């Protein structure tokens, strides 16, 4: 009995110890988790009040109404149904606001995705699109967990402007048929050049009613803000054109005539069906969706920060975007990200916490449930007019023209990305744009990095207090190799080029590294070969001015062992003193041999 009691107590003690250990181990894990995933809504709820609530309520209602025509238009332009655009705005909009790292970000379908989504639907069908979106969601979560949020913000500006302007041109060209009301039974070609050739040969089928509706939509969106900035011109144009076209029975295409009635409910979740062969082919488009979503959401969050004086959490935002793109496709939704226009509308109307975004999603849901049946009356020309204005606002024409006045490297990256987006594919455009940007950046580094040979005098390290430098004489038989800039694969042959310029062999060579921020594996290997050649020619080498990080790298890779610790000097003064010592040793050795 006593033994049983003792045994039970021992088991209880062991169990308690395991619980204590688990809790202790969980605390640092929790802290690490909060570093990458800490939704802003948890922060704002601590100081939430009725004043903030009514501001968020007003903003959420207005943004929800603004998002209605955009969600429908983006869905149709992407090659899916209007309902799928609405479902995306509701579910993704709710999740991004609930879990996101921005106070005021509004999420949903955006114009940036139209090109890539339409291409995936044409090649792999709707199930292929849903699968690619799921994969992109997983990629976004991994990006957030790996803390890549801050890195993605450093996407080269010419690449961003190039593909954004390219997307704008593609969106504009995709709306010509509905803008002019062309009566064409055939499908419009996907290729940009073929598409415009198709429009030209079918231009005789234009519908003047559709043109009038589209032009009225554009004019209303442009000029309405002069009268009222709180109620969006998009909504006014949508309501007026729908009412007039319905009352007067204009002979124009509507959402109902092309797509039938819009569903007033959200379908049950289900996984898309796709073959393994297609799954492998969808990796590249999924990565493009993930990168595009990450870039646009973080750019939108940065713009919002500037407007409200806030600071978003990049990695939390990426994880939220990932969750939204993992869940939304299960209900038939398309890719979603942060929407700059809707986010700014939220800010202008008083939205200051994520609750405004949640209210925007519920507003859309209520409109969809109770008024979705009337959306079938909306003229397609109205949506074309809205998307033409979206394309104009996306075009970045001011930034584009400014970059065209810049240096040749930026112009090359900009035009390459732009033309590939328009003529080929957004995935190819981003890949080649980034590759070209990297190659040109490396070339700039190579051009700014050099190896200079000094034989008479050398300038000392600048005194940080006096901000002056003195010239030091270089002893006869000593030469100084001064490296300026990163020592990487791009400059690996510059040591050899410098060495070929020498007419006579030195006794001592100082390699000055005080202006070298880092060295890569190729640089290490090249330096090692250079030192071995010096040893074979009986040249003593001294390394001078390496920073601690660089010196640690040289030590780990055996460079310090080759040179010898005594020949590692902190600055040029020390290096020249050591060179004099070596010269004396050489002289003494020669005197001994001559005896």
ABEGO torsion letter per residue (X at the ends): XAAAAAAAAAAAAAAAAAAAAAAAAAAAAAAAAAAABBBAAAAAAAABBAAAAAAAAAAAAAAAAAAAAAAAAAAAAAGBBAAAAAAAAAAAAAAAAAABABAABBBEBBAAAAAAAAAAAAAAEAAAAAAAAAAAAAAAAAAAAAGAAAAAAABBAAAAAAAAAAAAAAAAAAAAAAAAGBBBABBBBABAAAAAAAAAAAAAABBAAAAAAAAAAAAAAAAAAAABAABBAAAAAAAAAAAAAAAAGBBBBBAAAAAEBBBABBBBBBBBBBBAAAAAAAAAAAAAAAAAAAAAAAAAAAAAAAAAGBBBBAAAAAAAAAAAAAAAAAAGBBBBBBBAAAAAAAAAAGBABAAAAAAAAAAAAAAAAAAAAAAAABBAAAAAAAAAAAAAAAAGAAAAAAAAABBAAAAAAAAAAAAAAAABBAAAAAAAAAAAAAAAAAAAAAAABBBBBBAABBBBBBBAAAGBBBBBBBBBGBBBBBBBEBBBAAAAAAAAAAAAABABBBABBBBBAAABABBBAAAAAAAAAAAAAAAAAGBBBBBBGBBAAAAAAAAAAGAAAAAEAAABBABAAAAAAAAAAAAAAAAAAAAAAAX
